[in-house]
Amino acid sequence: MVAPALRPYVDSLSAYDVTTPSPGTHRGLPSSTLTLVLPLQEPVDVSWADDPASRRTEWSIISGLHTAPAHIHHGRRQVGIQLQLTVLGTRALTGLPIGALAGQLCHLEELSGDLPPALRHLPEELSAVASAADGARLVSRRLMEALAATGAPGPRAEVGHALARLSGGSAVATVARETGFSRRHLGTLVRAECGVTPKQFQRLARFQTSLRHWQRAIVTRSETLADVAATSGYADQAHLTREWSALAGCTPTQWAREEFPFVQDPQVLTQSR
């Protein structure tokens, strides 16, 4: 659903319309991208998992990088659009470094003075659309307009290279040598751009990779959890499970049971073939 011109900037753009048997809580998982949720029909009710006092109900929620899960409290039906912007895309489309929103849950109106005009009124515009698919098309058009309007410079080339290498699993010391920086200076640059340390960014990128492989494995039953761990850069399945517990607040199998109830026994996916 992402237009070709937006692909370097938009990691995903999804329309969702989901009905569940009963109200519940969905986990908003950490990632190496900025997340923007634009609900339709009902506002989104969200909080950090470990901070009930952070709970708020809004018609848009935007968050930079974070190393703990959020909780989205929902009724039986959830309708809306979810958007994930890359580090480069956050600057190119909003004019802000992704680090400006690290660890935050805020709504678009709070940032309206910094955002390009095309993005400032998305919640109001989306209130008139007929479906989530129509909403996603509207959001895509507005992103194209924002891209043309901002002219925001991307991260320094060295920082962009470092983030790409960290996402690929290269050691922080190796990346520092490649970019010609000390580890300390590299850390300062990455924190300024992303709001997290190089090691934290690497953890988030690896977790995001494992999430995608695990989602595919659950649906297709093509890989075991051990396979996912190896493909995603973890030492072994136990290492992956520890990182999921730390970053997602649950094990991969627990998450699968919550998000894919049609899978009768995701535990079988943890077994070696």
N, C-alpha and C positions, 0 to 999 in steps of 0.2 A: 504494500500500500504506500510505500515511500517513493516519491517521485525521484527519477534519476539524479536531478540536480541537487536534491537534498541528501543523498545517501552518505556523503562524507560527514554530514552534520547530524543526521537523525539516525539513531541506532534502531529505533522501532517506533511505529505509529499504529496503534491498535484500537479498533472499535470493539466494544464489548457490550453484550446484552445477555446476562446470565441470570437464570432463575434457580434458586436453591430450595430444598425442602423446608428450611426454616431460617430465621435470622441467625447471624453468626459473626465471626471475626476472621478476616483475611490478613495474612501476613504480608506486609510491604517489605520485601527483602532488600538488603544492601546491594549495590552494584557500583560500577565505575562510571556511571552516567548520571546526568541530572534527570529527575523524574517530574513530570507534570501530569496531574490527573484532572480531567475536566468532566465532572459528572453531569448527566442529564436526568431530568425528572425529580431527583432528590439530591441535596448536597451531600458531599462526602464527610463522614464522621471519622476522624483520624486522631491518633495519639502515638507517641513513642511507647513501645511495649513495656519499658521499665519506668515510665513516668506518666501515670494516669492524669496528673495535673496538666499535662501538655495537650489534653484532648480538646479538639476544636471542630466545628462544623462549618464548612465553607463550600462555595461553588467552584473553587479551584484550589488545588494544593500543589505547591512546587517545593522540591527539596534537592539540595546538592548531595554530595557524598556523605555517607554515614556508615558506621560500623556496627549498628544495632538495628533490629527490625522495628518497623512501625506496625501498628494495629489499625486496620480499617474495619470499623464496626458497621455492619450492613443489614438491611432487611432482606426479604426473600428475593427481590429483584434488584440487580445492579446494571445500570446502563450508563455508558459514557465513552470517553476517549482517553487513552493513556499514551503518553509520549515520552520517549527517552532520548536525550540529547547527549552527544559526545562532548568531550572537553572542548574540541575545536568548535562544535556546533553551538555550544552554550555562548561562547563569545560571538560567533558569527550571527546568531539569531536573536540574542537578547542584549548584546553589547556588554555583558557582565562576565567576569571569570567565574568558572564553576565554584571556585573556592569562596566566593562571596556568599554562597548559600549552603556551605558545608554544615551538616548537622542541624539544619533548620527545617521547620514546617511552616510555610507562609503561603499567602495567596497572592494572585497576580496584582490585585489592587495595591498591596503594600509595596510593590515594585514598579508601579505604573509610571513614576517619574523617570525611571531608568530604562524602561522597555521601549522598543519602537512602537509607533502608533498601531501597526497592524496586529499586535498582540494584546494591547491594553484592554480591549473590550470583548475578548473571546467568550467569557461566560454569558454576557448579555446576548451576543450573537447566537450562541448555541441554544439559547432558550427557545428560539424560533424554529429549529430544525425538526424534521419529522422522524429521524432515526439516527442511531449511532453511526451508521455508514455515511449518511449525509453530513453528520458532524465531522467525521474524519476528513471528508473531502474539503469542507470549509477550513478546517485547521491546516490542511496541506496548502491551500491557497494562501492563507495568511502567513504561513512560514516562508513561502516563496517571496511574498511582499516584504517580509522582515529581512530576508537575506539580501534583497536588493537595496534596502534602505539603510542598514546599519553601517556597512563599511568598517566594521570593527576588526582590528588586527587580530590575528590568531596568536597563540602562545609563541614565545621565542622558538626558533627552529630547533635549538638544542633541547629545549624542554619537550617539544613535540616528539623528537626522536627518543628521548629518555622514556617518556610515557609509553610509546609503542614498544620499546624493548622490555620495559617492566611488565607490560601486559603479556608479552610473549614468554615471560618466566626468567629473563636474565637476572643475574644477581645484581644487587644495588652497587656493589663495588665495581663490577664489570661495566655497568652503565656509566658510572662516574668516570671511569678511565676513558671510555669511548667518547664522552662529551667533553673531556678535558677539564672537568671540575673535580674538586675534592668532594668526598661524600657529604660533608657538612654543607657546602655551597649548593650541591645538587638538592639536598633536603630543603634548603631555604627556598630555592626556586620552585620546587614541586609543591611545597606547602602554600606558597604565595598563589600559585595557579589553581590548585585543587583543594586546599584546605586540609589535606592529610599528608602524612609522611610518604616517602617513596615505598617503604615496606607496606604500609597500609594500603596504598594504591594497588600494589602488586597483589595483596591478599584479596582485595575487592574484585580485581580483574579475574583472578583465578576462580574465585567463588562464582562469578557471573558465568564463566565458561562452564563450570561444573553444573550449574543450574540448567543451562541450555541442553547439555548432553543428558542430564537426568530426566528432563521433561521428555525428550525424544525417546529415551530408553523406556520410560513408563508407558508411553503410547504404543511404541512399536515392539517392545520387548526384545530389542535387538542387542542390548548390552546389559551386563550385570553392573552393580554398583562398583565392583572392583575395576571393571573396564572403564567406567566413568572416571574413577580416581586416577587411573593411569593416563588416560587421554587428557585430563585437565591439569596434569602437572603435580599431583599429590604423591607423596612417598608411597602410600598404600591406602586401602579403604578406611583404616582406623584414623589416619591423618585427615582424610576428607570428612569423616563423621565428626571429629573434634572441631574442625573449622566450621562446619555447619552449625553445630551446637553453639559455638561462640558468636557467629555472625547472624544466624537466622533464628536462634533460640529454640531449635528443634533439630532432630536428626533428619536425614534425607527421607527415610521411610515414613516418619511421622508426617512430614510435609506432603509426601505423596498421598497418604491416606486423607489428609485434609483437602487437598486441591483436586485430587482425581478419585472421587468416591466410587466411580464405576470400575476401578481396578480392584478386584476382589481381594487380592493379597499381594501388595507390592513387596512384601518380605521376600517373595520368591526371587525377585530381581537382585537380591543381595547374595544369592548363592552362586557359586562358580559352576560353569557348565562343564 
